[in-house]
Structures are given as structure tokens and as C-alpha cells.
Amino acid sequence: MRAWRSLLTIVVAFTLSFASTPSEARRVALVIGNSAYQHVPELKNPRNDARDIAKTLKSIGFEDVDLKEDLDYRGMRIALREFVQSSQGSELTFVFYAGHSIE
């Protein structure tokens, strides 16, 4: 599974390298990794994937990287609302989510 995370990190870095923003532009990110759930078994990778992505984003110039782990529904809503408010005026925003999707 480590190879998967490495590939994902490379894809994110490659994709963001094409974003044409000046080096002094404010870049912000919200990264969420949900591995723990109340009614299903814990997932192995989302928390690790989120940590890897957050580390990569910091290394390529994102000043504000907000890493959140194992959020419930309410926590996700709060995190997204706070991110929208804090990202006002940024040149580039990035949101990454790893975990179960909604059915």
C-alpha cells in the first residue's frame, strides 16, 4: 500500500505544478483522512494518505494546510465551513478527502 500513497503524492504534486500562480500567491488546503467509523471496520489507508498529501502540499509551497482526521458528519461540516472562511482571498485552494464516500 505504500506504493499507492507514493503514487498519489506524485500525482498531486504533478497536477499542482501546472497551477499558474505566482510564487508569492497564498495557497491553502484542507486535507481530511477518515479511517475510523462507528458502524464499519477501520480503514487502513485514509489517515496515512491524508498525512502524506498534507506533507507534500507543505513541501511545494502551501502555507496553510489544515489536516483533519476521523471527522464525523458534524466535524466535516464545521471543517468545510471554516475552510471556506479562512481561504477567502487565496489564489489557490485545494481540498483532499480520503475515506468512505456517501451512498
N, C-alpha and C positions, 0 to 999 in steps of 0.2 A: 504493500500500500504506500510505502514511502515514495516509490517511483511515481505514483499517481499525484501525490502532493507536489512533487518536484515539477512535474509536467504542468500542473495547474498554475503554479507560481510563475513558470516561464511564460505561459500563455497570457497571464495577466500583465506581466512586465512588458511583453512584446506588444500587446494591444495598447497599453497606456503610452508606449513610446511614440505612437503615432498621434497622440493628442497634441495639437499645436498650440501650446500655451507658453508664454514667456517664463523663463526660469524663476522670476520673482512672483509669479501668479500664485495666489492662495489655492492650495489643493487640500481637500478634506475627504475623509472616508468614514463610512460606518461599516464595520465588519462584524457579522453575527455568526456564531457557531453553536448550534443547538445539538447536543449529544444526549442529554438526559431528558426523558419524557416520563410522564406519570403512568401511562397505560400501555406502553410498549417497551421492549428491551432497549437498553442504551446503545446508541450508535458509536462505533469506534472512531470514525474519522472526522466528523464535522468540527469538533473543537480544535483538533490539530490543524485541519485545513485553514480554519479562520486565523489561528495564530501565525501560520506560515504566510498567509496573504497579508496580514497586518504588518508583519516584519518586512515583507517585500515592499509594500507601499511606503513605509518609512524610509527604506533604503533608496527609493527612487524619487524622493522629494516631497512626499505628502507630509505637511506639517502637523495636521490634526487627524489622527487615526484613532477612532473610538472603537475599541474591541469589546464586544459584549458576548457573554457565554451563557447558555442554558436559560434563555428567557422564556417566560410563559407568555400567553396571549397579551395580557396587560403590559408586561415588560416590553414586548415587541412594539406595541402601540406607543408607549412612552418614549422608547429609544428612537423610533422614527420621527415622532413629533419634535423631540429635542434636536435631532439631527437636521431637520428641515429649518428650524430656527437658527441653529448655530452655523449652518452653511450659507446663510444669506451673504451675498457679496463675493462668494468664492468663484474662482474661474473654472474650477473642475471639481465635480463631486463624483464619488464612487461609492456604490453600495454592493456589498457581497454578503450572501447568505448561504450557509451550509446546514442542512438538517432535513427533516421530513417536510414535504410540501403539504399543502392543504388539499383535501379531497372535496 
